[in-house]
Amino acid sequence: MAPRIWLIAGPTASGKSALALRLAEETSAEIVNADALQVYRELRVLSARPSPDHEARAPHHLFGVADAADGWTVGRWLRAALTALDDIQARGRPAIVVGGTGLYFRALTQGLADIPSVPAAIQRDVEARFDGLGEAAFRDQLRAADPVAEARIAANDRQRLTRALAVAEATGRPLSVWQATTRPALPADAWRAVVLDPPREVLHQRSDARLETMMEQGAVEEAAALTVRNLEDRLPAMKAVGLRELAAYARGETGRAEALAAAQAATRQYAKRQTTWFRNQAPSWPRIAAVDTDAQWAEWLALDQPPAHMRFDRP
């Protein structure tokens, strides 16, 4: 049986949404969001969520469904995504899961470990150690506690490094052991994946240009409206790329050009982290290097994918 679920992953500004919409229109598929920021209704512009026009052209799920004060975890997203996928399957239609949050894709395809919550005091202590020791010395500590996790976490990934050590210290069990006991949420033969991986310079040009457009479309006002709510900094929505820089401009603390340049730099760094994650964590997934939608579609059809015209019958 051909896969009923397509996964389209990649960094910001790589063209994922456009390719997903093209595929949805060709196959009568429904689209499920796998971007941690696009779940928040307050971040339509800052998260580059599909426009209302695009959302009207195919069914979209899990876009703008949460309030910024309601911090979604990977586990919560996974439960919501599986419910959406079950509903789509019940309608006899294929699904497209699209986004740039690697942990969401890993939860779907490898499973999600049932790890006990880490006390905030332990997490803060571990993060303080990272900041005080520096990454090299911190990795020595992590290597002693969890050599498998240390070896597979990419350089400069402070969040995952501190998470791994915090889990080991809080539970007495390495994070890698917890993860090894997981089961995939989706059967291996139920999905097929692709990663959009355009050349770095092209990706940077696209993300820079998109930031300028976002500012014209209301990103500054969106950032200002969110920050005046005085939500906790730890919430995922408050970590949106560009939020801090554009909010500072809205408050008159920086000029427009300075804020734009800072937001563009932050977005480029974010795209780099996403690209690194997919290269390290999903090395076997096919890559599409093109950025133009028609060229991406041609590369998609050239891959070992089900025919673009395929319709799925209800099982």
The 8 nearest C-alpha neighbors of each residue, nearest first, counted from 0:
[[1, 2, 188, 189, 3, 311, 314, 305],
 [0, 2, 3, 305, 189, 188, 190, 311],
 [3, 1, 189, 190, 4, 188, 191, 0],
 [2, 4, 93, 189, 190, 1, 94, 5],
 [5, 3, 190, 94, 2, 95, 93, 189],
 [4, 6, 95, 191, 190, 192, 96, 94],
 [5, 7, 192, 96, 95, 97, 191, 193],
 [8, 6, 97, 193, 194, 192, 96, 5],
 [9, 7, 194, 98, 99, 97, 195, 193],
 [8, 10, 195, 194, 99, 196, 13, 274],
 [11, 9, 270, 273, 99, 274, 13, 12],
 [10, 12, 13, 270, 99, 9, 206, 14],
 [13, 11, 206, 14, 205, 10, 202, 209],
 [12, 14, 11, 10, 15, 290, 195, 202],
 [15, 13, 17, 12, 16, 290, 18, 292],
 [16, 14, 18, 17, 13, 19, 7, 97],
 [17, 15, 19, 18, 14, 20, 49, 97],
 [16, 18, 20, 19, 14, 15, 21, 292],
 [17, 19, 21, 15, 20, 16, 22, 292],
 [18, 20, 16, 22, 17, 21, 23, 15],
 [21, 19, 23, 17, 22, 18, 24, 16],
 [22, 20, 18, 24, 19, 23, 17, 25],
 [21, 23, 25, 19, 20, 24, 26, 18],
 [24, 22, 28, 20, 26, 27, 25, 21],
 [23, 25, 21, 27, 22, 26, 20, 57],
 [24, 26, 22, 23, 308, 27, 307, 21],
 [25, 27, 28, 23, 24, 308, 310, 309],
 [28, 26, 23, 24, 25, 92, 29, 93],
 [29, 27, 23, 93, 94, 26, 92, 95],
 [28, 30, 94, 58, 95, 23, 59, 57],
 [29, 31, 95, 59, 94, 96, 60, 58],
 [32, 30, 96, 60, 59, 95, 61, 97],
 [31, 33, 61, 97, 34, 96, 62, 98],
 [34, 32, 98, 97, 100, 96, 103, 35],
 [35, 33, 98, 100, 99, 37, 36, 32],
 [34, 36, 37, 100, 38, 33, 235, 71],
 [37, 35, 38, 34, 39, 46, 236, 239],
 [36, 38, 39, 34, 46, 62, 48, 35],
 [37, 39, 63, 62, 36, 64, 65, 61],
 [40, 38, 63, 65, 37, 41, 66, 67],
 [63, 39, 41, 42, 65, 64, 66, 43],
 [40, 42, 39, 43, 67, 221, 225, 66],
 [43, 41, 45, 46, 40, 44, 39, 37],
 [42, 44, 48, 46, 45, 41, 47, 40],
 [43, 45, 47, 46, 218, 42, 213, 48],
 [44, 46, 42, 47, 218, 43, 213, 241],
 [45, 47, 48, 42, 44, 37, 43, 36],
 [48, 46, 44, 45, 43, 49, 37, 42],
 [47, 49, 43, 46, 37, 50, 44, 62],
 [50, 48, 53, 54, 47, 51, 16, 43],
 [49, 51, 53, 52, 54, 48, 43, 47],
 [52, 50, 54, 53, 55, 49, 56, 48],
 [53, 51, 55, 50, 54, 56, 49, 57],
 [54, 52, 50, 56, 55, 51, 49, 57],
 [53, 55, 51, 52, 56, 57, 59, 50],
 [56, 54, 52, 53, 57, 51, 58, 59],
 [55, 57, 53, 54, 52, 58, 24, 20],
 [58, 56, 55, 54, 59, 29, 23, 24],
 [57, 59, 29, 30, 54, 60, 55, 56],
 [60, 58, 30, 54, 31, 29, 57, 62],
 [59, 61, 31, 62, 30, 32, 58, 83],
 [62, 60, 32, 64, 38, 31, 63, 59],
 [61, 63, 38, 64, 37, 60, 32, 59],
 [40, 64, 62, 38, 39, 65, 37, 61],
 [63, 65, 38, 62, 61, 40, 39, 66],
 [66, 64, 39, 38, 63, 40, 67, 69],
 [65, 67, 69, 68, 39, 40, 64, 41],
 [66, 68, 69, 236, 39, 65, 41, 70],
 [69, 67, 66, 70, 230, 234, 236, 231],
 [70, 68, 67, 66, 71, 65, 234, 39],
 [71, 69, 234, 235, 68, 72, 67, 236],
 [70, 72, 75, 69, 76, 73, 235, 35],
 [73, 71, 75, 74, 76, 70, 77, 35],
 [74, 72, 76, 75, 77, 103, 71, 102],
 [75, 73, 77, 72, 76, 78, 111, 71],
 [74, 76, 72, 78, 77, 73, 71, 79],
 [75, 77, 79, 73, 74, 78, 80, 72],
 [78, 76, 80, 74, 75, 79, 81, 73],
 [79, 77, 75, 81, 76, 80, 82, 74],
 [78, 80, 76, 82, 77, 81, 83, 75],
 [81, 79, 77, 83, 82, 78, 76, 84],
 [82, 80, 84, 78, 83, 79, 85, 77],
 [81, 83, 85, 79, 80, 84, 86, 78],
 [84, 82, 80, 86, 81, 85, 87, 79],
 [85, 83, 81, 87, 86, 82, 80, 88],
 [84, 86, 88, 82, 87, 83, 81, 89],
 [87, 85, 89, 83, 84, 88, 82, 90],
 [88, 86, 84, 90, 89, 85, 92, 83],
 [89, 87, 91, 85, 90, 86, 92, 84],
 [88, 90, 86, 91, 87, 85, 313, 92],
 [91, 89, 87, 88, 92, 86, 313, 85],
 [90, 92, 313, 88, 312, 89, 311, 87],
 [93, 91, 90, 88, 28, 87, 311, 94],
 [92, 94, 28, 3, 4, 311, 29, 88],
 [95, 93, 4, 29, 28, 30, 5, 3],
 [94, 96, 30, 5, 4, 6, 31, 29],
 [97, 95, 31, 6, 30, 32, 33, 7],
 [98, 96, 7, 33, 32, 8, 6, 95],
 [99, 97, 33, 34, 8, 100, 32, 7],
 [98, 100, 9, 34, 10, 8, 101, 11],
 [101, 99, 34, 102, 103, 98, 35, 33],
 [100, 102, 104, 103, 99, 105, 277, 276],
 [101, 103, 105, 104, 100, 106, 73, 107],
 [104, 102, 106, 101, 105, 100, 33, 73],
 [105, 103, 107, 101, 106, 102, 108, 100],
 [104, 106, 102, 108, 109, 107, 103, 101],
 [105, 107, 110, 111, 103, 104, 109, 108],
 [108, 106, 184, 104, 105, 110, 185, 109],
 [107, 109, 183, 105, 106, 185, 110, 184],
 [110, 108, 183, 105, 106, 107, 182, 184],
 [111, 109, 183, 106, 182, 181, 184, 107],
 [110, 112, 106, 181, 113, 109, 178, 74],
 [111, 113, 178, 181, 114, 177, 110, 180],
 [112, 114, 111, 115, 177, 181, 178, 74],
 [113, 115, 112, 116, 177, 166, 174, 170],
 [116, 114, 117, 113, 170, 166, 169, 112],
 [115, 117, 114, 118, 166, 169, 119, 170],
 [116, 118, 169, 119, 166, 115, 122, 165],
 [119, 117, 120, 121, 116, 122, 169, 165],
 [118, 120, 122, 121, 123, 117, 124, 116],
 [121, 119, 123, 118, 122, 124, 117, 125],
 [122, 120, 124, 123, 119, 118, 125, 165],
 [121, 123, 119, 125, 124, 120, 165, 126],
 [124, 122, 126, 120, 121, 125, 119, 127],
 [123, 125, 121, 127, 122, 126, 120, 128],
 [126, 124, 128, 122, 127, 123, 161, 165],
 [125, 127, 129, 123, 128, 124, 161, 122],
 [128, 126, 124, 130, 125, 129, 131, 123],
 [129, 127, 131, 125, 126, 130, 132, 124],
 [128, 130, 126, 132, 127, 131, 133, 137],
 [131, 129, 127, 128, 133, 132, 126, 134],
 [132, 130, 128, 129, 133, 127, 126, 137],
 [133, 131, 129, 136, 128, 130, 137, 134],
 [132, 134, 129, 130, 135, 131, 136, 137],
 [133, 135, 137, 136, 138, 129, 132, 155],
 [136, 134, 138, 137, 133, 139, 132, 129],
 [137, 135, 139, 138, 134, 132, 133, 140],
 [138, 136, 134, 140, 139, 135, 129, 132],
 [137, 139, 141, 135, 140, 136, 142, 134],
 [140, 138, 142, 136, 137, 141, 143, 135],
 [141, 139, 137, 143, 138, 142, 144, 136],
 [140, 142, 138, 144, 143, 139, 164, 145],
 [143, 141, 146, 139, 145, 149, 140, 144],
 [144, 142, 140, 141, 145, 146, 139, 138],
 [143, 145, 141, 142, 146, 140, 167, 173],
 [144, 146, 142, 173, 147, 148, 141, 143],
 [147, 145, 142, 149, 148, 150, 143, 144],
 [146, 148, 150, 149, 145, 175, 151, 142],
 [149, 147, 151, 150, 146, 145, 175, 152],
 [150, 148, 146, 142, 147, 152, 151, 141],
 [151, 149, 147, 148, 152, 146, 142, 153],
 [150, 152, 148, 149, 153, 147, 279, 280],
 [153, 151, 149, 150, 148, 154, 160, 159],
 [152, 154, 156, 151, 155, 275, 276, 279],
 [153, 155, 156, 152, 157, 134, 160, 275],
 [156, 154, 157, 153, 134, 160, 158, 272],
 [155, 157, 154, 158, 159, 153, 160, 152],
 [158, 156, 160, 159, 155, 161, 129, 134],
 [157, 159, 161, 160, 156, 162, 126, 163],
 [160, 158, 162, 161, 157, 156, 163, 152],
 [161, 159, 157, 163, 162, 158, 156, 164],
 [160, 162, 164, 163, 158, 159, 126, 165],
 [161, 163, 159, 165, 160, 164, 158, 166],
 [164, 162, 160, 166, 161, 165, 174, 159],
 [163, 165, 167, 161, 166, 162, 141, 168],
 [164, 166, 162, 168, 167, 163, 122, 169],
 [167, 165, 169, 163, 164, 168, 170, 174],
 [168, 166, 173, 172, 164, 171, 165, 170],
 [167, 169, 165, 171, 166, 170, 164, 172],
 [170, 168, 166, 167, 165, 117, 171, 121],
 [171, 169, 172, 167, 168, 166, 115, 173],
 [170, 172, 167, 168, 169, 173, 166, 144],
 [171, 173, 167, 170, 174, 176, 177, 166],
 [174, 172, 167, 176, 145, 175, 177, 144],
 [173, 175, 177, 176, 163, 166, 167, 178],
 [174, 176, 178, 173, 177, 148, 179, 147],
 [177, 175, 179, 173, 178, 174, 180, 172],
 [176, 178, 174, 175, 179, 180, 112, 173],
 [177, 179, 175, 112, 176, 180, 181, 174],
 [178, 180, 176, 177, 181, 175, 112, 182],
 [181, 179, 178, 177, 176, 182, 112, 110],
 [182, 180, 110, 112, 178, 179, 111, 183],
 [181, 183, 110, 109, 184, 180, 111, 112],
 [184, 182, 110, 109, 108, 185, 107, 186],
 [183, 185, 107, 110, 108, 182, 186, 109],
 [184, 186, 183, 108, 107, 187, 189, 190],
 [187, 185, 189, 188, 183, 184, 190, 108],
 [186, 188, 189, 185, 190, 108, 183, 191],
 [187, 189, 186, 190, 2, 191, 1, 0],
 [190, 188, 2, 186, 187, 3, 4, 185],
 [191, 189, 4, 2, 5, 188, 3, 187],
 [190, 192, 5, 6, 2, 4, 193, 189],
 [193, 191, 6, 5, 7, 284, 190, 194],
 [192, 194, 285, 7, 284, 286, 6, 8],
 [193, 195, 8, 286, 9, 7, 196, 285],
 [196, 194, 9, 287, 286, 288, 13, 8],
 [195, 197, 288, 287, 194, 286, 9, 198],
 [198, 196, 288, 289, 202, 290, 195, 199],
 [199, 197, 201, 200, 202, 196, 288, 289],
 [200, 198, 202, 201, 203, 197, 271, 196],
 [201, 199, 203, 202, 198, 204, 197, 205],
 [200, 202, 204, 203, 198, 199, 205, 197],
 [201, 203, 199, 205, 200, 204, 206, 197],
 [204, 202, 200, 206, 201, 205, 207, 267],
 [205, 203, 201, 207, 202, 206, 208, 200],
 [204, 206, 202, 208, 203, 207, 209, 12],
 [205, 207, 209, 203, 12, 208, 204, 202],
 [208, 206, 204, 210, 263, 209, 205, 203],
 [209, 207, 205, 211, 210, 206, 204, 212],
 [208, 210, 206, 212, 211, 207, 213, 205],
 [211, 209, 213, 207, 212, 208, 206, 214],
 [212, 210, 214, 208, 209, 213, 215, 207],
 [211, 213, 209, 215, 210, 214, 216, 208],
 [214, 212, 216, 210, 215, 218, 211, 209],
 [213, 215, 218, 211, 212, 216, 217, 219],
 [214, 216, 212, 213, 217, 211, 218, 219],
 [217, 215, 213, 214, 218, 212, 44, 219],
 [216, 218, 220, 219, 214, 215, 221, 213],
 [217, 219, 214, 221, 213, 220, 44, 45],
 [220, 218, 222, 221, 245, 217, 214, 223],
 [219, 221, 223, 217, 222, 218, 224, 249],
 [220, 222, 218, 224, 219, 223, 217, 225],
 [223, 221, 219, 246, 225, 242, 220, 224],
 [222, 224, 220, 246, 226, 225, 221, 249],
 [225, 223, 221, 222, 227, 226, 220, 228],
 [224, 226, 222, 223, 227, 228, 221, 41],
 [225, 227, 228, 223, 229, 224, 222, 246],
 [228, 226, 229, 225, 224, 223, 230, 222],
 [227, 229, 226, 230, 225, 224, 223, 68],
 [230, 228, 227, 226, 231, 225, 232, 237],
 [231, 229, 228, 232, 68, 226, 234, 237],
 [230, 232, 233, 234, 229, 237, 68, 228],
 [231, 233, 234, 237, 230, 238, 235, 229],
 [232, 234, 231, 235, 237, 238, 230, 236],
 [233, 235, 232, 70, 237, 236, 231, 68],
 [236, 234, 238, 237, 70, 233, 239, 36],
 [237, 235, 238, 67, 239, 234, 36, 39],
 [236, 238, 235, 234, 239, 232, 233, 242],
 [239, 237, 235, 236, 240, 234, 242, 232],
 [240, 238, 242, 236, 237, 241, 36, 235],
 [239, 241, 242, 266, 238, 265, 262, 269],
 [240, 242, 262, 244, 243, 245, 239, 265],
 [243, 241, 245, 222, 239, 244, 240, 246],
 [242, 244, 246, 241, 245, 247, 240, 222],
 [243, 245, 247, 241, 258, 246, 242, 262],
 [246, 244, 248, 247, 219, 242, 243, 258],
 [245, 247, 249, 223, 222, 243, 248, 244],
 [246, 248, 250, 244, 252, 245, 249, 253],
 [249, 247, 253, 251, 245, 250, 246, 252],
 [248, 250, 246, 247, 251, 223, 219, 245],
 [251, 249, 247, 248, 252, 246, 223, 253],
 [250, 252, 248, 249, 253, 247, 254, 246],
 [251, 253, 247, 250, 248, 254, 249, 246],
 [254, 252, 248, 251, 247, 258, 257, 255],
 [253, 255, 257, 256, 248, 258, 251, 252],
 [254, 256, 258, 257, 259, 248, 253, 245],
 [257, 255, 259, 258, 254, 260, 253, 261],
 [256, 258, 260, 254, 259, 255, 261, 253],
 [259, 257, 261, 255, 244, 256, 260, 245],
 [258, 260, 256, 262, 257, 261, 263, 255],
 [259, 261, 263, 257, 258, 262, 256, 264],
 [262, 260, 264, 258, 263, 259, 257, 265],
 [263, 261, 241, 265, 259, 264, 260, 244],
 [262, 264, 266, 260, 261, 207, 265, 259],
 [265, 263, 261, 267, 266, 262, 260, 268],
 [266, 264, 262, 268, 263, 267, 269, 261],
 [267, 265, 269, 263, 268, 264, 262, 270],
 [266, 268, 270, 264, 269, 265, 203, 271],
 [269, 267, 271, 265, 266, 270, 272, 264],
 [268, 270, 266, 272, 271, 267, 265, 273],
 [271, 269, 10, 273, 267, 268, 272, 11],
 [270, 272, 268, 274, 269, 273, 275, 267],
 [273, 271, 275, 269, 270, 274, 276, 268],
 [272, 274, 270, 276, 10, 275, 271, 269],
 [275, 273, 271, 277, 276, 272, 10, 270],
 [276, 274, 272, 278, 273, 277, 279, 271],
 [275, 277, 273, 279, 274, 278, 280, 272],
 [278, 276, 281, 280, 274, 279, 275, 273],
 [277, 279, 282, 275, 276, 281, 280, 274],
 [280, 278, 276, 277, 282, 281, 275, 153],
 [279, 281, 277, 276, 278, 282, 101, 105],
 [282, 280, 277, 283, 284, 278, 279, 276],
 [283, 281, 278, 284, 279, 280, 277, 285],
 [284, 282, 281, 285, 278, 280, 286, 193],
 [283, 285, 193, 282, 281, 192, 194, 286],
 [286, 284, 193, 194, 283, 287, 192, 302],
 [287, 285, 194, 195, 193, 196, 288, 284],
 [288, 286, 195, 196, 289, 194, 298, 295],
 [287, 289, 197, 196, 195, 286, 290, 198],
 [288, 290, 295, 197, 287, 294, 291, 298],
 [289, 291, 292, 197, 13, 14, 295, 288],
 [292, 290, 294, 293, 289, 295, 14, 296],
 [291, 293, 295, 294, 296, 290, 18, 17],
 [294, 292, 296, 295, 291, 297, 290, 18],
 [295, 293, 297, 291, 296, 292, 289, 298],
 [296, 294, 292, 298, 289, 293, 297, 299],
 [295, 297, 299, 293, 294, 298, 292, 300],
 [296, 298, 294, 300, 299, 295, 293, 301],
 [299, 297, 301, 295, 296, 300, 294, 287],
 [298, 300, 296, 302, 297, 301, 295, 287],
 [301, 299, 297, 302, 298, 296, 304, 307],
 [302, 300, 298, 299, 297, 303, 304, 296],
 [303, 301, 299, 300, 304, 298, 285, 297],
 [302, 304, 301, 305, 300, 299, 306, 285],
 [303, 305, 302, 306, 300, 299, 191, 301],
 [304, 306, 307, 1, 309, 303, 2, 308],
 [307, 305, 309, 308, 304, 300, 303, 26],
 [306, 308, 309, 25, 26, 305, 300, 22],
 [309, 307, 306, 26, 25, 310, 305, 27],
 [310, 308, 306, 307, 26, 311, 305, 25],
 [311, 309, 26, 308, 312, 27, 92, 93],
 [312, 310, 92, 91, 93, 309, 313, 3],
 [313, 311, 91, 314, 310, 92, 90, 93],
 [312, 314, 91, 311, 89, 90, 88, 92],
 [313, 312, 91, 88, 89, 311, 90, 0]]
